[in-house]
């Protein structure tokens, strides 16, 4: 029996559910109330939609005390949503500016667990230009020996990353810039490192990543942007 594409398409295709899924692209776990606000629907209606998304295995629920928090099930679901954002933007009127109208989101945002937006694309370009990663075709990326040495010096523990089945580096099409930014284990590490160093922080109410002036200078210097 073939996979039922229509079932998944129907789950994502509802306006309220698509808004919920997009809100969860920030990587944070959200409550039903928070998701109802994102979708502009009542909590009761949100509960019905969330049950459908759980049944369809697009979400997981985590319990903390009396509270329930919802998350995208995995990276594959996040990648599916990101691809659909790209397709949706590409078939819009060419007079319409692609991507979010919010300038902060356009500048830098989180794409599930890695950096996206203008800065994410600049980071990718710099890593290719410096010879740290190599492009093979439109989607395949290879970490070079030089990149391995340089990133190791910055603190990446490749012994830990290599234990994961996740690729070290992966091309992800940025839906606002329409160019590649870096996903994969390295992309995740770079964003987490910037947050850990307090060069940047994530907005509490959006996917935007805000860099301080000094943090952006340090980030640009470290990755030769």
N, C-alpha and C positions, 0 to 999 in steps of 0.2 A: 504493500500500500504506500502510495507516494505521500510525502509530507504535505500537510494542509496549509498552503500559503495564505489562503483566504482567511483562515481563522486568525492568524497572527496579524494580517493586514487589517482586519476588522477591529481587533483590539487596539491597535495603534491609531487607526483612522478616526476614532471618535475625538472630537475637539477637546473635551475635558480630559480624557485619558492622555492625549498627546501632550497637553500642557503639563500634566503631572510627570510624565516621563522626561520631558525636557527639563523640568525643575530638578529632577534627580540626577541630571547630567553633571551637576556641581560636585557629585561624589558624596554628599552628605546624606545621612539618614534623616527623613522628615516624618512628622506625625501626620495622621489623617487630617487634623485641623489645619496644619500648615499647607498641606497639599490641596485642601478644599479652597483655601485662599488663593493659591496659585492658579487654580482652575476656575475661580470665580463661581463656585457652586456651593450648595449647602453641605454641611458635614454628613448628613444622611445620604445624600446623593454620592458624595465622595466615597463613602464606605462601600456602596454597591459597586462603583467603578474599581476600587482597590481589590475587592474580592475577585472580580473578573481578571484583573492583571495578575493576581496571585495564582488563580486557577490556570492561567495561560503560561505560568512560569516565566513571566517577564520581571517579576518583583520577588523579593523575599521580605519577610517581616522579622524583626528582632524585638524581643521583649526586655525591658529594663524596668523592674519594679511593676508598677501599674500601667506603664506606658508602652505603646507599641510604636516602633519606628520602621519605616519602609525604605528599601533601597533597591536599585537595579540589581538583578540577579548576578550579573557578571559583566566582564568587559565586552563580551560578544554582543550583549544587548545594547551597551553604550555605543559600540561601533555601529550597530544597526541604526540607532537613532541619529548619530552623527551623519551617516550616509544619507538618511532620509532628509535631513536638514539641507545637505548639499543638493540633492535632487530637487527639493522644493524650491530652493533659491535659484537653481539653474533654469527652471521653467517659468519663472516669474518674468514680468515685463523687463526688458533690458534697461528701461528708464529708471527702474527701481534699484536703489543702492543695495548691494548684497550684504547679508549679515545683519547684526543688531544695530539699531539706531543709537544705542547708548555708547558713547565714545569710550567709556572705561572698558566695556565688554569688547569693543573692537581692538583696543590697545593690547590687553592681556586678560585672559580668562582661563579657567580650568576646564579641560575637556576630560571629564571623568576623573583622571588622576595625573594628567600631564598638561604642560603649558600650551595654550593655543592663542590665536589672535596675531596681531602684527608682530609682537615680540617673539612669539613662538616660531613664526616663519623666519624672522631674522636669526634666531638661534640656530635653526636648521641650516640656513644658508651658510652661516659662519662655520658650523661643524663640517660641512661639505668642503667649503673653501680651504679650511685648514688641514684637510685630509684626515679628519678623525673618523668620518663615516664615508662610505662609498655607495653611490646610487647604481643599481643594476636594474634597468627598466624603470617603469613609473612607480612601482610599489616596493620592490625588494631593496633592502638596505643591508650593508655589511659593515661591521665595525673593523677598522683597520688596526694594524699593530701599533701605529702611532697613536691612534685614538685610545687603544687599550692602555698604553703607557701613560698618556696625558690624563685620562679620566681616573686611573688608579692613583696618580699623584694628587688628584683633587679629593680622593677619599672613597671612591667606589670600591666595594669589595666584590670582585667578580666571582670569587668562589661561592659566595652566597647567591648572587644573581643567577649563576649557571645551574644552580640546583632547581630553579623554577623552569617549568615548561614554557613560560612566556618568552617570546623573542626579546633579545637585548635591545634591538632598535627596530622600529617599524614605522613606515610612512603612513601618515594620517592626513587626509585632505581637509584643509581648513575651510569651513563653510563660509566665512566672511572674506578671507583673503583669496580663496580659490587656488591656493598653493599648498605645498606640503609643510606640515610641522612634525615634530618628532614624538612618537609614542613608544611603547615598549618599556622594558625595565629601566633603561637609561633615561628615557623621558620622564618617567615617574621619579627617579632618584634626583634628577636635576631640579624639578619643581620642589620636591620635599626639602632638598638642601637649601634652596633659596628661602623657603619659609622658616626652616630651622635656624638659619643665620639671621632671621628677622630683616632680610632685605625686602621682604614683601609680606603681605597678608591677604587672606581671602575675605571679601566682603561677607558679612553675616547674612545678607538677604539677596545675594546674586552670585553668579559664576565669576564675577570680576576679580582679578588679582591686581592688587594695588602695590606698586613698588615705591619705596621712599626714593628721594633724589640720590642719596648716597648709596642705597641698595642697588639702584639701577646702574649706577656707575661701576659698582663692584661686579655686578652680574655681567655687564658688557665687557669689562676688562678680563674677567675670568674665562669667558667663552669667546673672546676676541671678536665681539660683534661690532 
